[in-house]
Amino acid sequence: MDIKLFFSAFLAFIALVNPVQKIFVVFSLGETHTDAELKRVINKATVTAIGVLLLFLFLGEAILKYAFNLQIYAFQVTCGIVLFYNGFIGLQKGAFLTIDRNTRIEDIIAVPIAIPMIAGPATITAVVTMPAVYGRWTTIIAVILALLLNLVIMRNAGKIGKVLVKQNILMPMIRIIGLIVAAIGVQMVMNGIEAFIKTLPK
């Protein structure tokens, strides 16, 4: 396995999974839910996200082409727009997700924590398209390690959030990450358009 390719894929998935976003969300949930409830949500959401991403990694192209008659470039453009919107919201509001205090903790495990916050449109697109660039096994290992790192960060979000709030840098970090996420969305749209242009007859 090429180490440079692996780290490139790993860092790309870290940026797409966006652990800083999860710090804010889990830290906010800590105000209304116990540590045991949060750990259960984090663990189940991570397992669900890994399952979804591995499913799309092995069968994603077939699912898109044969089940929905979609081309990869169309999925890239659409997901890029969604990702740009999410990044813009984080940049503008300093928050990626707000959850009502009356929401049951079980109701947010699959949606929105696992999908789309961890296994979102950008990460799904990445696991479908990146094996062609990085190789299947490199992509698989990068995905799993990125989600495990995200799991560790989410499990410690309470402690991290308190430090960031104390230093008054949580909101600026969310906005910076929002800018990065929006830029990744733009790049994904451009990649999809480029892929589409290549299919046009010369």
C-alpha positions as CSV (number, residue, x, y, z in Angstrom):
1,M,0.0,0.0,0.0
2,D,1.3,3.4,-1.0
3,I,1.7,5.4,2.2
4,K,1.3,8.8,0.4
5,L,-1.9,7.7,-1.2
6,F,-3.2,6.3,2.1
7,F,-2.6,9.6,3.9
8,S,-4.1,11.6,1.1
9,A,-7.2,9.4,1.2
10,F,-7.3,9.5,5.0
11,L,-7.0,13.3,5.3
12,A,-9.7,13.7,2.6
13,F,-12.1,11.6,4.6
14,I,-11.3,13.4,7.8
15,A,-12.1,16.7,6.1
16,L,-15.4,15.2,4.7
17,V,-16.4,13.6,8.0
18,N,-15.6,16.9,9.7
19,P,-15.0,15.9,13.4
20,V,-15.2,19.6,14.5
21,Q,-18.8,19.6,13.5
22,K,-19.5,16.6,15.7
23,I,-17.8,18.3,18.7
24,F,-20.3,21.1,18.5
25,V,-23.3,18.8,18.1
26,V,-22.3,16.3,20.9
27,F,-21.4,19.2,23.2
28,S,-24.8,20.7,22.7
29,L,-26.5,17.4,23.4
30,G,-24.6,17.1,26.6
31,E,-26.7,19.9,28.0
32,T,-29.9,17.8,27.9
33,H,-28.7,14.1,27.9
34,T,-26.5,11.9,30.1
35,D,-23.0,10.7,29.3
36,A,-24.3,7.1,29.0
37,E,-27.0,8.2,26.4
38,L,-24.4,10.1,24.4
39,K,-22.0,7.2,24.3
40,R,-24.7,4.9,23.1
41,V,-25.7,7.3,20.4
42,I,-22.1,7.9,19.3
43,N,-21.3,4.2,19.2
44,K,-24.4,3.2,17.3
45,A,-24.2,6.1,14.9
46,T,-20.6,5.2,14.1
47,V,-21.4,1.5,13.4
48,T,-24.3,2.6,11.2
49,A,-22.2,5.0,9.3
50,I,-19.4,2.5,8.7
51,G,-22.0,0.0,7.4
52,V,-23.5,2.5,5.0
53,L,-20.2,3.6,3.6
54,L,-18.9,0.1,3.1
55,L,-22.1,-0.8,1.3
56,F,-21.7,2.1,-1.1
57,L,-18.0,1.4,-1.4
58,F,-18.6,-2.2,-2.7
59,L,-22.0,-1.7,-4.4
60,G,-22.4,2.1,-4.8
61,E,-21.7,2.4,-8.5
62,A,-24.1,-0.5,-9.3
63,I,-26.8,1.0,-7.0
64,L,-26.5,4.3,-8.7
65,K,-26.4,3.1,-12.3
66,Y,-28.7,0.1,-12.3
67,A,-31.1,0.8,-9.4
68,F,-31.6,4.6,-10.0
69,N,-30.0,5.0,-13.5
70,L,-27.7,7.8,-12.2
71,Q,-24.2,8.6,-13.5
72,I,-21.4,9.3,-11.0
73,Y,-21.0,12.8,-12.2
74,A,-24.6,13.7,-11.5
75,F,-24.3,12.4,-8.0
76,Q,-21.1,14.4,-7.5
77,V,-22.7,17.6,-8.7
78,T,-25.8,17.1,-6.5
79,C,-23.8,16.1,-3.4
80,G,-21.4,19.0,-4.0
81,I,-24.3,21.5,-3.9
82,V,-25.6,19.9,-0.7
83,L,-22.2,20.0,0.9
84,F,-21.7,23.6,-0.2
85,Y,-25.1,24.5,1.4
86,N,-24.1,22.7,4.7
87,G,-20.8,24.5,4.8
88,F,-22.4,27.9,4.1
89,I,-24.9,27.3,7.0
90,G,-22.0,26.6,9.3
91,L,-20.1,29.6,8.1
92,Q,-23.1,31.9,8.4
93,K,-24.7,30.7,11.6
94,G,-21.8,29.1,13.5
95,A,-23.7,25.9,13.8
96,F,-24.2,22.9,11.5
97,L,-27.2,21.4,13.4
98,T,-29.7,22.5,16.0
99,I,-31.7,19.9,17.9
100,D,-34.9,20.5,19.9
101,R,-34.6,19.9,23.6
102,N,-37.7,17.6,23.4
103,T,-36.2,15.3,20.8
104,R,-35.7,11.7,22.0
105,I,-32.1,10.6,21.8
106,E,-33.0,7.4,20.0
107,D,-34.6,9.4,17.2
108,I,-31.3,11.0,16.2
109,I,-29.0,8.0,16.0
110,A,-29.6,7.0,12.4
111,V,-30.8,10.5,11.2
112,P,-29.2,13.0,11.4
113,I,-26.1,11.7,13.4
114,A,-25.1,8.6,11.3
115,I,-26.7,9.9,8.1
116,P,-25.9,12.6,6.9
117,M,-23.6,14.0,9.5
118,I,-21.1,11.1,9.4
119,A,-22.1,9.2,6.2
120,G,-23.2,12.2,4.3
121,P,-23.5,12.9,0.6
122,A,-19.8,13.9,0.3
123,T,-18.4,10.8,2.1
124,I,-20.8,8.5,0.1
125,T,-19.6,10.1,-3.1
126,A,-16.0,9.7,-2.0
127,V,-16.3,6.0,-1.2
128,V,-17.9,5.4,-4.6
129,T,-15.4,7.4,-6.7
130,M,-12.1,7.2,-4.7
131,P,-11.3,3.5,-5.1
132,A,-10.5,4.2,-8.8
133,V,-7.8,6.7,-7.6
134,Y,-6.5,5.3,-4.4
135,G,-7.4,1.6,-4.7
136,R,-10.2,-0.3,-2.9
137,W,-8.2,-1.5,0.1
138,T,-6.5,1.8,0.7
139,T,-9.9,3.5,0.6
140,I,-11.5,0.9,3.0
141,I,-8.7,1.3,5.6
142,A,-8.8,5.1,5.2
143,V,-12.6,5.2,5.8
144,I,-12.5,2.9,8.8
145,L,-9.6,4.8,10.5
146,A,-11.1,8.2,9.7
147,L,-14.4,7.1,11.4
148,L,-12.6,5.6,14.4
149,L,-10.8,8.9,14.9
150,N,-14.1,10.7,14.5
151,L,-15.5,8.3,17.2
152,V,-12.7,9.1,19.6
153,I,-13.3,12.9,19.1
154,M,-17.0,12.5,19.5
155,R,-16.5,10.5,22.7
156,N,-14.4,13.3,24.1
157,A,-16.5,16.1,22.6
158,G,-17.6,17.3,26.1
159,K,-14.1,17.9,27.3
160,I,-12.9,19.4,24.0
161,G,-16.0,21.6,23.8
162,K,-15.4,23.0,27.3
163,V,-11.8,23.9,26.4
164,L,-12.9,25.5,23.1
165,V,-15.7,27.5,24.8
166,K,-13.3,28.7,27.5
167,Q,-10.8,29.9,25.0
168,N,-13.6,31.5,22.8
169,I,-12.6,29.6,19.7
170,L,-15.4,27.1,19.2
171,M,-17.5,29.4,17.0
172,P,-14.6,30.6,14.9
173,M,-13.5,27.0,14.3
174,I,-17.0,26.0,13.2
175,R,-17.0,28.9,10.7
176,I,-13.5,28.0,9.4
177,I,-14.6,24.4,9.0
178,G,-17.8,25.6,7.3
179,L,-15.7,27.5,4.8
180,I,-13.6,24.4,4.1
181,V,-16.6,22.2,3.7
182,A,-18.2,24.7,1.3
183,A,-15.0,24.8,-0.7
184,I,-14.9,21.0,-0.9
185,G,-18.5,21.1,-2.2
186,V,-17.5,23.5,-4.9
187,Q,-14.6,21.3,-5.9
188,M,-16.9,18.3,-6.0
189,V,-19.3,20.2,-8.4
190,M,-16.3,21.1,-10.6
191,N,-15.1,17.5,-10.6
192,G,-18.6,16.3,-11.6
193,I,-18.8,18.8,-14.4
194,E,-15.4,17.8,-15.6
195,A,-16.4,14.2,-15.6
196,F,-19.5,15.0,-17.6
197,I,-17.6,17.0,-20.2
198,K,-15.3,14.1,-20.8
199,T,-18.4,12.0,-21.8
200,L,-19.4,14.4,-24.5
201,P,-18.5,13.4,-28.1
202,K,-15.6,15.3,-29.5
